[in-house]
Amino acid sequence: MSGIKIKSNTRPTPFYVIEAAASGDVDAINKILSYYKGYIIALSTRRLYDENGNTHYFVDEEIRRTLETKLITKILQFDVSKAM
């Protein structure tokens, strides 16, 4: 999905937050999830058509939770020593 972008006015997550999240700090993990919230919602938004052909959009909660779970898993597997 090349049309999805993170807000350009959003600052990158500081390294110390990433480091804390990789160590299992729940608050740091939540900050990273918050940073990517809009992107995750955009990826999990689905389009439906009703019987009249009208388009409706909704966030597929199962996909959203799956993406958040995968992000958390990757955060916890992240090797900070290789990033330095």
KEDREN-811559 format. One record per residue: y, x, z of N, C-alpha, C in turn; residue number from 0. Coordinates in nm, 3 decimals. Each point is the difference from the previous one (the first is absolute). Layout:
N
[[Y, X, Z], [Y, X, Z], [Y, X, Z], NUM]
...
//
This chain:
84
[[-0.116, 0.084, 0.000], [0.116, -0.084, 0.000], [0.124, 0.089, 0.000], 0]
[[0.045, 0.036, -0.114], [0.110, 0.094, -0.010], [0.134, -0.060, 0.036], 1]
[[0.014, -0.130, 0.007], [0.127, -0.063, 0.028], [0.032, -0.012, 0.148], 2]
[[-0.090, 0.041, 0.088], [0.021, -0.013, 0.143], [0.060, 0.129, 0.054], 3]
[[0.112, -0.014, 0.071], [0.066, 0.116, 0.057], [0.032, -0.024, 0.146], 4]
[[0.003, 0.108, 0.076], [0.048, -0.006, 0.137], [0.152, 0.010, -0.007], 5]
[[0.070, -0.067, 0.089], [0.145, 0.002, -0.001], [0.052, 0.143, -0.004], 6]
[[0.096, 0.025, -0.087], [0.052, 0.135, -0.014], [0.089, 0.040, 0.117], 7]
[[0.052, -0.097, 0.075], [0.085, 0.033, 0.113], [-0.080, 0.024, 0.128], 8]
[[-0.131, -0.005, -0.007], [-0.085, 0.023, 0.115], [-0.028, 0.149, 0.011], 9]
[[0.022, 0.053, 0.117], [-0.025, 0.142, 0.022], [-0.150, 0.026, 0.008], 10]
[[-0.043, 0.117, -0.046], [-0.141, 0.035, 0.013], [-0.039, 0.009, 0.148], 11]
[[-0.126, -0.022, 0.028], [-0.049, 0.010, 0.137], [0.006, 0.145, 0.044], 12]
[[0.060, 0.028, 0.115], [0.006, 0.138, 0.048], [-0.139, 0.057, 0.026], 13]
[[-0.011, 0.131, -0.016], [-0.130, 0.065, 0.014], [-0.058, -0.019, 0.139], 14]
[[0.086, 0.003, 0.102], [-0.052, -0.014, 0.137], [-0.065, -0.137, 0.021], 15]
[[0.046, -0.102, -0.070], [-0.061, -0.133, 0.010], [-0.137, 0.002, -0.068], 16]
[[-0.007, 0.065, -0.115], [-0.128, 0.011, -0.071], [-0.100, 0.079, 0.085], 17]
[[0.048, 0.106, 0.060], [-0.086, 0.083, 0.085], [-0.052, -0.080, 0.120], 18]
[[0.088, -0.077, 0.063], [-0.041, -0.083, 0.113], [-0.098, -0.109, -0.043], 19]
[[0.026, -0.059, -0.116], [-0.090, -0.105, -0.050], [-0.138, 0.056, -0.030], 20]
[[-0.005, 0.118, -0.058], [-0.129, 0.063, -0.031], [-0.077, 0.033, 0.127], 21]
[[0.073, 0.017, 0.111], [-0.064, 0.026, 0.130], [-0.043, -0.129, 0.069], 22]
[[0.035, -0.115, -0.058], [-0.044, -0.127, 0.056], [0.106, -0.075, 0.078], 23]
[[0.124, 0.044, -0.002], [0.109, -0.069, 0.070], [0.025, -0.136, -0.067], 24]
[[-0.021, -0.105, 0.075], [0.008, -0.137, -0.053], [0.142, -0.032, -0.046], 25]
[[0.100, 0.041, 0.076], [0.139, -0.027, -0.039], [0.035, 0.068, -0.132], 26]
[[-0.046, 0.123, -0.018], [0.026, 0.073, -0.124], [-0.072, -0.066, -0.118], 27]
[[-0.122, -0.045, 0.022], [-0.075, -0.070, -0.105], [0.075, -0.127, -0.040], 28]
[[0.052, -0.072, 0.099], [0.075, -0.123, -0.028], [0.128, 0.030, -0.077], 29]
[[0.065, 0.113, 0.026], [0.120, 0.037, -0.076], [-0.035, 0.024, -0.146], 30]
[[-0.112, 0.066, -0.024], [-0.042, 0.025, -0.139], [-0.037, -0.132, -0.068], 31]
[[-0.071, -0.087, 0.071], [-0.032, -0.131, -0.056], [0.126, -0.079, -0.032], 32]
[[0.098, 0.010, 0.087], [0.126, -0.069, -0.022], [0.071, 0.055, -0.123], 33]
[[-0.006, 0.130, -0.019], [0.063, 0.064, -0.115], [-0.059, -0.052, -0.131], 34]
[[-0.132, -0.018, -0.002], [-0.069, -0.044, -0.121], [-0.022, -0.150, -0.007], 35]
[[0.054, -0.076, 0.094], [-0.023, -0.144, 0.006], [0.036, -0.071, -0.130], 36]
[[0.118, 0.027, -0.053], [0.044, -0.065, -0.123], [-0.090, 0.032, -0.118], 37]
[[-0.042, 0.125, -0.009], [-0.089, 0.043, -0.107], [-0.136, -0.070, 0.012], 38]
[[-0.052, -0.006, 0.121], [-0.129, -0.066, 0.022], [0.010, -0.149, -0.034], 39]
[[0.108, -0.063, 0.040], [0.019, -0.143, -0.032], [0.009, -0.020, -0.151], 40]
[[0.072, 0.089, -0.067], [0.012, -0.011, -0.145], [-0.137, 0.015, -0.067], 41]
[[-0.081, 0.092, 0.049], [-0.133, 0.020, -0.058], [-0.094, -0.117, 0.028], 42]
[[0.021, -0.068, 0.111], [-0.092, -0.109, 0.037], [0.054, -0.138, -0.039], 43]
[[0.111, -0.006, -0.072], [0.053, -0.128, -0.045], [-0.077, -0.049, -0.123], 44]
[[-0.039, -0.125, 0.005], [-0.078, -0.059, -0.108], [0.075, -0.119, -0.059], 45]
[[-0.030, -0.029, -0.125], [0.065, -0.109, -0.072], [-0.102, -0.113, -0.020], 46]
[[0.041, -0.120, 0.031], [-0.082, -0.118, -0.021], [0.076, -0.100, -0.086], 47]
[[-0.074, -0.080, -0.073], [0.060, -0.107, -0.079], [-0.053, -0.132, 0.052], 48]
[[0.089, -0.097, 0.019], [-0.047, -0.132, 0.042], [-0.039, -0.083, -0.121], 49]
[[-0.039, -0.124, 0.024], [-0.050, -0.086, -0.108], [0.108, -0.031, -0.104], 50]
[[0.127, 0.020, 0.035], [0.110, -0.024, -0.094], [0.043, 0.127, -0.073], 51]
[[-0.066, 0.110, 0.029], [0.033, 0.126, -0.065], [0.110, 0.078, 0.069], 52]
[[0.044, -0.047, 0.116], [0.104, 0.071, 0.075], [-0.060, 0.124, 0.066], 53]
[[0.078, 0.105, 0.003], [-0.046, 0.126, 0.059], [0.038, 0.005, 0.147], 54]
[[-0.095, 0.042, 0.082], [0.023, 0.018, 0.143], [-0.053, 0.138, 0.038], 55]
[[0.074, 0.070, 0.085], [-0.042, 0.131, 0.047], [-0.034, -0.009, 0.148], 56]
[[-0.101, 0.076, 0.040], [-0.036, 0.005, 0.141], [-0.058, 0.137, 0.031], 57]
[[0.009, 0.039, 0.126], [-0.057, 0.126, 0.045], [-0.143, -0.027, 0.041], 58]
[[-0.092, 0.068, -0.066], [-0.142, -0.011, 0.033], [-0.023, 0.084, 0.126], 59]
[[-0.017, -0.069, 0.112], [-0.010, 0.068, 0.129], [-0.122, 0.092, 0.008], 60]
[[-0.108, -0.035, -0.066], [-0.119, 0.085, 0.002], [0.029, 0.134, -0.069], 61]
[[0.066, -0.006, -0.113], [0.035, 0.123, -0.071], [0.101, 0.081, 0.081], 62]
[[0.098, -0.068, 0.060], [0.100, 0.070, 0.081], [-0.065, 0.074, 0.116], 63]
[[-0.091, -0.067, 0.071], [-0.069, 0.064, 0.112], [-0.087, 0.115, -0.047], 64]
[[-0.065, -0.017, -0.115], [-0.084, 0.107, -0.055], [0.084, 0.123, -0.032], 65]
[[0.116, -0.020, -0.062], [0.087, 0.112, -0.032], [0.052, 0.068, 0.127], 66]
[[0.037, -0.078, 0.100], [0.046, 0.058, 0.126], [-0.111, 0.079, 0.068], 67]
[[-0.121, -0.053, -0.002], [-0.114, 0.069, 0.060], [-0.028, 0.132, -0.071], 68]
[[0.007, -0.001, -0.133], [-0.023, 0.124, -0.076], [0.109, 0.103, 0.029], 69]
[[0.124, -0.047, 0.013], [0.109, 0.092, 0.032], [-0.021, 0.061, 0.139], 70]
[[-0.036, -0.081, 0.097], [-0.025, 0.051, 0.136], [-0.114, 0.100, -0.002], 71]
[[-0.106, -0.029, -0.074], [-0.114, 0.091, -0.009], [0.043, 0.134, -0.058], 72]
[[0.079, -0.003, -0.106], [0.047, 0.124, -0.063], [0.096, 0.077, 0.090], 73]
[[0.082, -0.072, 0.076], [0.090, 0.066, 0.094], [-0.081, 0.077, 0.103], 74]
[[-0.102, -0.063, 0.055], [-0.082, 0.063, 0.103], [-0.085, 0.115, -0.054], 75]
[[-0.031, -0.002, -0.130], [-0.077, 0.108, -0.062], [0.089, 0.114, -0.050], 76]
[[0.131, -0.020, 0.002], [0.094, 0.097, -0.056], [-0.004, 0.130, 0.080], 77]
[[-0.015, 0.113, -0.070], [-0.005, 0.132, 0.063], [0.141, 0.059, -0.008], 78]
[[0.068, -0.003, 0.113], [0.139, 0.046, 0.007], [0.009, 0.149, -0.029], 79]
[[-0.100, 0.076, 0.037], [0.006, 0.146, -0.019], [0.005, 0.038, -0.147], 80]
[[-0.054, -0.082, -0.089], [0.006, 0.028, -0.143], [0.134, -0.036, -0.060], 81]
[[0.077, -0.084, 0.069], [0.130, -0.042, -0.051], [0.110, 0.101, 0.030], 82]
[[-0.028, 0.093, 0.086], [0.103, 0.098, 0.040], [0.002, 0.118, -0.092], 83]
//
